[in-house]
């Protein structure tokens, strides 16, 4: 808050002295500030002469340090202007120059009143010493001024008190006292009432706050103070601002306040609110100006005056508005000597349209057709004038492409020019449009335009007055209709307790005719109320001007009344009352019935007919979160429902309960009123009626169906999951068929090629190589499927042992390097220099790394880059496989490890595969206590997969889990092949023959057992799934035959789970091989027997 004049007196050792630094170079200003900082005074830095002038005119300074060379206004020009102003005539100036001492114009500087000059660079000690001299001089001068000022303060205070007493005696004038800087020190008289600020809010603020923004921007406050100071007074007749932003027109004067020594001490501003007079004068001036402009044409001016007077006289006599507007339109046409045709259109507020209200010479069909045009610019110049609030001129309607429909209508009726002038109310609202038509294309003459403006202003007065009257009457009618429609009795009682109005319900409930009630004294009509609680309540409402509501028993009629009393602006009260006897009796009966509901677990509630609570059982309070001690009458039925249900309850449920069929039931949601928790409920509501069939209350029995809804949601989720599973299965089977056909097609083609060119050794080698690759791919697909099945059923068993990470990476690279090189990718491998040992299943981790490498190779365009990096971190080994491939969209990152993700379209199907490789990677990693994550910047940005595995102990074996070297070929063996698949059995026998052995083939278990006893083989390859007698049964029979005790039994089957291995071992098999077997595996099996 700003302070009074006394607070701004210079005080020794308290207030800091201002020093003005003027230089257009910021660096120079910083040097001056640094040098003078030790003086601990207030440094004011500006960058131009203009800014320096503004500063010295607004503030007092002890000294000015002024640079000589500055753009736009140099130091000498600035000093010259300072010397012309009384405030800065004696202000000490020290010039600052970079010129040599001999070149500095000393005479010019001293002629401008300079006290010294300094040459850059400055000596800090000298600069501070010179400035300190002027600071001391300033403080001593201020101390002398303080002494003189204190001598006159008593006289000033006495005079101010006299002025205050005078001003307090009138509330119609505002008195504002300020200091010399126009900060408010006095806020007296009617200032608070006129301007809206209290004294506490105004004191200390700048008096400029009451000036309009445009006046402040134009410097009006400063100019007014300057006139008052220089001339002794300044008239204050202008628009000012109130606190609420509205404007008032001030009529007053501003005078300077001086002490006995004629020194300026402040200003006094005295004015009154002359807004009403100003507005009236402006309106009168407008009308007078218009008349004066037309005075040259005496006959025409007389005609306008007569027409205007006639219209106003008709308006005062309550003539129809159309008749009044016809007079104005006729006046315009007579004024123009028949050269134009006038029309007045009124705005239809409800439909935002214009309708012709007057047009004495215009064809009726033209006006009706214009009124029927679609809204918008099609309606022509009148619509545009009404929309914009500006005059619209169409000097040639034929050019009006913006309103073709209006143009065609006007031309068809011989109208070629139009001027539309909006009829505007004082509030700025458009009331209608005054249209002036010409039969020739032309501009409207100035005198006609002025006449139209005058008539439009008159129309504005008439229409505005009629609108205000209509709105007032309509408001009264609406209020009367509302009072007559309510069921409560209503009495309007004035300050003398005389009844001024009674509605029909009051007449019915009191049994007294309204004619008798109107004008009667309330306490005479209702003398029985003397001394009752009703009298106490009504007198309390009237005395304290407060709303009072209470129930009271009215003994003369034996009735209970519900009474509402509200104070009215005229000092009286508005009294609403209704007979509440039936409701009270009904409530008593309902409460007796409600006792039965106390033990129910359901929400049971009873309300009044207007849904206000009367009873709620304990279960209902628990469900809705209402404390047991809370009054149920403080709640309505709608309050119990969740916010989103409340509009439906208000618009549908309550009308159904209170109307026909007087009941409603269905699922809704309650909200706990204490916690906000939403609960699904089944709501049953119905109306309670008395013997006459009237509704005396509403009742509801509502049940919490949370558990039921949860069960239904669970069923829906199960159904959705089953549907999704069925969909995924269908997609998977379709993709499986496609992926199995891919390797089978080239295998079939290779067989055809071998048949067609059996003698071409080179072609045969290429075909066999191709078939071997496709068969390996087929085996890989089947193995992946089997691994997924085993993991899903929890049948897989890890064979963990210490193994080096380097070994695992090397084995994975051996598996994947062919695919990587075939695509032309560049492979980089970064492994830690120190050994990293994992406790892992070698085969499975190699499978994981190989899958990640293969995945990177498949989804990276040819010539890409693949990087495998490994390191340790917080007890874990981290392996990342990054590629420069097609990337993964952000929305698909979370699904890449799901089963059959590729089938669902998240990745590129053109690369092949079943979409189970990454799922295997994640599950195998998790079985090892690790994890895998995917990251990608998006499509085309490549991908990175990060595998985390826990570190293990020291490596127990350095072979890395590689298979044993197959033994060297041994002697020829007698081999029995038992398989019900003829092609498989014959092809295996043919291969054994090529290897130098003597094979025989059996087609089923019984034949195989008989042939074994007859043939006495050294080695038996035995299928498990044989018809008639399984492979396990055959093996047990062979082991039970002494003559065959040394036979080597090898299970050859498509089943390869751990349980299958155990079954084979229990049956007596020596080895268990999973179809299909490679040549190396076959040699190893035969070599083991040899």
Helices and strands as residue ranges (DSSP letters): G 6-8, E 18-22, H 26-36, G 37-39, E 42-46, H 49-58, E 63-67, H 75-84, G 86-88, E 93-97, G 101-103, H 106-111, E 116-119, H 124-168, E 173-178, E 184-189, H 191-195, H 199-202, G 207-210, H 213-217, H 220-231, E 234-241, E 247-258, E 264-273, H 275-294, H 298-316, H 321-335, E 340-348, E 353-358, H 364-371, G 377-379, H 381-388, E 392-394, G 397-399, G 401-403, H 404-412, E 417-424, E 430-438, H 446-485, E 489-493, E 499-502, H 504-510, H 514-517, H 522-525, G 527-529, H 533-544, E 548-554, E 559-567, E 573-579, H 581-594, G 595-599, E 603-607, E 613-616, H 618-624, G 632-634, G 637-640, H 643-648, I 649-653, H 654-658, E 663-671, E 678-689, E 695-704, H 706-756, H 761-793, E 800-804, H 805-822, E 826-830, E 837-841, H 842-858, E 865-873, E 876-883, G 890-895, G 909-911, H 917-927, E 931-936, E 943-950, E 974-978, H 982-994, E 998-1002, H 1005-1015, E 1019-1022, H 1031-1039, G 1042-1044, E 1048-1053, H 1058-1067, E 1071-1074, H 1079-1089
